[in-house]
Amino acid sequence: MQLGDSVRDAAESQDVAGVPAERLTYAGLTLTGASYHATDDEGRLQIPVGPLAREIAIYSVAITPLGHADHRD
């Protein structure tokens, strides 16, 4: 999540905060390690948005296909 007083400020912010896993809610998914797997076509991951310290928040979600090597840097 990146915060700013405008969309531009948030997008340019280098102060990126992750959303803790315990804040995520999910339905129709199973959690295995750090991976979520859909148990049916209705599986969903929900990211609750809490109070913001700034006017704008940008949430970015990275999706990696199964079997893809983990390249977090």
Secondary structure, DSSP 4 states (H G I P E B T S, - for coil): -EEESSHHHHHH---B-PPPGGG-EEESEEEETTEEEESSTT-EEE------SSSEEE-------TTPPP---
